[in-house]
Amino acid sequence: MPAIPSLGGLRGRGNSRAKASLERPIPVPLSAYVVDCAVYVDGKRLPGRWTHAEAIREVRKRHAGFVWIGLHEPDSDQIQGIADTFGLHELAVEDALEAHQRPKLERYDDTLFLVLKTVRYVEHQSPTTANEIVETGELMVFLGRDFVITVRHGNHSGLARLRRDLDDDPERLALGAAAVVHAIADHVVDHYLEVTSRIEADIDEIEAQVFAPRSSVSAEQIYLMKREVLELRRAVVPLATPVSRLAEGYTRLVPDEVRSYFRDVADHLATVSERVAAFDELLSTLVDATVAKISLQQNTDMRKITAWAAIITVPTMVAGIYGMNFDYMPELHWQFGYPIVVTIILAICLLLYRIFRKNGWL
């Protein structure tokens, strides 16, 4: 699809038709990287499809409302026109283009830049055979006085459903662009809660198998789960500081009415952080239990091997003695020598077997 033209490109046309196109919204095809571009006034979405330049022009002409633009994995050329139109800082734009950012909150003049990690639970038959349990993505949010721009990386972090829910709640959107940021943060943290609940069930299953007799859970499988929990922890723990700052009045871009909602998000995030920390401690305990169980099993196997080796030593020793090539040996030519020697060997072996069995070695 063709890219959305910038405001400067439209101004460059000297004919009256181009000027008239700036005065009213016209249907334009959204590009592959622009998921949606909408104008909200008094909490209600204005009809029509907008370019980013037309949208911000309409809002600033009305002196009311805000623009919400959703982008999906744009490149530098695709986002540059939007960055120029909305005055986004080049360092924030660079961070928005690069994935693998740490959750953070930064302020550039009159714009906030928020980075959130999104998570998705990967369905699997059993946690002991899965190669991946948690999939992460990233969601960057630019917040200005009259605009919200979201840039997401990954295929599981879509906001289409959230946008529809907000469209049905004009009272919430009437609070301004900061209400959208809160809804996004709340949406992400709610997914954290969902994922931690699913992981908790997986850890309970692993724990039951670890302490079950003759279980086949290995330490490597638990380390895999621990690695997935660590990935979740990297998404959750660093987000606590940005959310707390938004709840404590870090910027006037977030009004008091919205700051109270961020406190609820901070509480939910604290719950998730506590769960993740508990998961990490429990998995460490399960690793220690598994290693101890393996060591105990190895000791048991060594006792059995030692016991059978002691039993086998008796006939081996007697056979070795009578295998020596000497002409004069006791009872060598006696007709009852062979059955008596075999009987003695069997008796000694049986006695050793009973002793080892009684002591739990066999």
N, C-alpha and C positions, 0 to 999 in steps of 0.2 A: 504494500500500500504506500501511496506517496506520503511524505512527511508533512506535518501540519505547518503551514506557512507562519512565519513570525510577523509581529506587528510592523517591524521595519520594512519587511518585504511588501506588505500591503500598502504602506505609506508611499512606497516608491512608485506606485502606479498613479499617473497623473490624470486619469479619466474619472469622470463622475461616478461610474458604476463601482469602481473600487472604493471610493469614499462612502458611497451608500451602503456597501457591505459592512463597513465598520459600525454603522448606526443600529443594525439589528442583527440578531443571530440567524445564521443560515445553516442548513444541514451540510456538514462536511464529514468525510470518512475519517474515522480515527485510525492512526497509524498502528503498526504492529506493537510498538513499545508503549503507546498511550492507551491505557486500558479504559479510562473514562476521564472526561473533563466536564465539570458541572458548576453552575452558579447557584448559590443559595442566598435568598433574601428573606428575612424574617422567618428563618427556619424551613422555608419551602424551596424546593428545587424549581428553577425556572425551566420552562419547556424549551425544546430545541437542542441542537448539538453545536458546540462552541469550539473554536480554536482557543489556545491558551491566551493569545493576545486579545481576542474579542472578549473573552471571559473577564479578564482583569480590567479591561476598559469599561465594561458594563458595570462592574462593581464600583469602581472609582467614580464613574459618572453619577451613580446613585448615592454615593457616600454611605452605603449600607451593604451588608452581606459579605460573603467571602467566596473564594474559588477553591474547589477541591479537584486536584489533578492526580490521577494514579498512573504511575509508570512501571513497566516491567522490564528489568535488565536492559536499560538503554546504553548506548555507547556514547562517547564524548561528543560526537557530532550531533547526535540526536537530542541530547540534553542541553546543548549549548544555547540554542534559541530560547528555551524556557528559562535558563539561568540568566540570560541577558535581560529578558522581559521582567523577571521578578527580582532582579538584583541579588541573586544568590552568590555567596562568597565562593571564590574559586577553590579554597581548601576544602570546604564542605562538599562542593560538587565533586571534587576528586575522591573524597571518601565515599560518596554515594555511588560512584562508578566501580569502586573496588569492593569486592566481597571480602569476607573474613575479617570484618571489623569487630572490635570489642564493644559491647553495649556502653553507651556514653551519652552525655548531654553537653552540647557546646553552644555558646552564644556568639553570634557574629552580628555586631551592630544591632539592628532591630529584627533579627531573624534567629530562631532557635533551630538547632540541628540535633535530632534524637535518633539514636541507633538502637534497634531492638533485635534480639535473636528470636526467630520463630522455631518451633519444634513440632515434629510430627511423630506419632508412634507407628512404627513399621509392623504390620501384622505378620505373625509367624506361628507355626504349629507348636513349638516348644522353645522356651528360653534357653534350654540346654543344647539346642541345635542351630539356633539363629546366628547369622553372621552380622546382622545389624538390627538394632532395636529402636534407636532414636535417629531421626533425620533432622538436620537443622537447616535453616535458611536465614535470611536477613531482611529487615524492613527498616528503611531510613525515612525519616519524616522531617520536612522543612515546615516550620510554623512561622508565619508572618502575621501582620495585623489583619490582613484581609485575604489570606490564602493559606492553604495546606497542600503540600506536594509530597506524595508518598512514592518511594522508589523501593521496589522489592526484588530480591534475588531468591530464586527457588520457585518450584512449581506448586508447593503446598501452602503457601502463605497468602493466598488470594483474599481480597477484601470485598468481593462482590456481595456476599451475603450480608456483611456488616453494613455496607452502603445502603442496601435495601431496607435493613432494619432502621437505620437512621433516617432514611427518607420517610418512613412511617411514623417518625417521632419528631415533628417540627418544633415542639417545645424545647427539646434537647438541643437541636441545631440552632435554635434562636440564641443560645448562649455564645455563639461565635465559633471561630475556627478552632479554638482550644478544646471545645467539646469533642471535635473529631479526633484530636490527639488523645484525649482521655479514652474515647471509645476504642481506639486502636490499641492503646496500652492495656486496657481492660480485656480486650479480645485476646491479646497475646498471653497475658497472665492466666486467663481462664483455660487456655490450651495447655499451659504448664500444669495446672491442677489436674486436667484430664490425663495428661501423659504420666504424671507421677502416680496417679491411681492405677493405671495399667501396669506400670513398672513395679509397683508394690505387689500386685498379684503375681507377677513373674518371680520376684524375689521370694515370696512365700512358697511358690512351687519349688524353687531351687533349694530353699531351706529344708522343706519336707524331704526332698530326695537326698540331701546331704546326710541327714540323720536317720534315713531309712536303712535297714539292713541290706547288705549286698547292693548298694546303690552304685550307679556307674557315672556319677557326676565327677568331672575332673576339675582340678584347680584352674586349668586354662579356660574352661567355660565360665567360671566365676569371674576370672579376670576380664573376660569379654564383657560381662554385665557391668563390672566395675568401670571399664573404659567408657561404656555408654552413659553411665551415671555421671562420670566426669565430664563428658561432653554436655550433658544437661546442666551440670553445675556451672560450666563456663557461660552458659546462656542466662542463667537465673541470678547468680550471686552479684555480678557487676551491675545489674540493672537496679539494684536496691538504691544506690546513691542518686541516680538521675530521677527516679520516681519520688524519692524523699525531697529532693530539691524542688520539684514541680509542686509538691504538696505544701511546701513551706514558703512559697512566695518568692521563688528565684527570679521571676520576671513578671512584668506587668502584662505580658501577652497572655498570661493565664489569669483570668479574673477570679475573684474570691469564690464565686458560685461553683467554678470548675475545680478549684484547688481542694475543696472538701471531698470531691469525688476521687481525686488522686490519693487521698488518705486511705480510702477503701482499697484501691489497687495496691498500695504499699502494704496493707495488712495481709492481703491475699499472697503477695509476693513473699512476705516473711514466712507465711505458712509453707509455701513451696520450698523456700530455702531450708527450713527446718526438716522437711521431709527428705530433701536431697542429702543433707548432712547425715540424717539417720540411716539412709540407704548406704552411704559410703561406709559408715561404721559397721553396719550389719554385714556388708559384703566382706569387709576386712576380717570380721569374726568368722564368717563362713570359709574364707580362704584358710585361716589358721586351723579351723576344725577339719577341713578337707585334708590339709597337709598332715595333721595329727592322725587322721583316720588312715591315710595312706601309709604313714610310718608304722602305725599299729598293725596294719595288714602285712606290711613287709616283715615286721618282727615275727608275726604269727607264721608266715611262710618260712622264714629262716628257722624257726623252732621245728617245724615239720620236716624240713630238709635235713636238719641236724639229727633229729630223732631217727629218720629212716637211714641216714648214713651210718649211725651208730649200730643199728640192727644189721645192716648189710656188712659191717666190718667183721662180725663174728664168723660167718661162713668164709668170708674172704681170707681172714687170718688163718683159719684151720686149713683151708685149701692151699694157702701159700706154704704152710709148714710141710704138709704132706706132698707138696709138689717138688720138694727138694730131692735131688738125686743122690741119696745116701743109701747104702746097702743095709745098714743096721739102724733101724728105727723101731721104737716100741710098737708092738701089736701090728707090724706091717704085714705079716704073713698069717695073722690069726683070722679064722673064718668069721668070727663075730665082730671084728674090728670095724668094718664099714657101717653096719647098722647101728652100732653103739655110738660112733662118731656123729652120724647123721642125727640120731636121737638127741645127743647132747647139744648139737648145734640148734636144732629146732626148739629145745627147751630153753636155751639161753635167749634165743630170739623172741620167743613168746613171753619170757619174763621181762625183757626190755620193753616189749610192746605194751605190756600191762602197766609197767612203771611210767612210761611216757604218756600213756592214755590217762592214767590217774592224775598226772600232773598237768594235763591240758595241753600237752605238746602235740598230740595227735587226735 
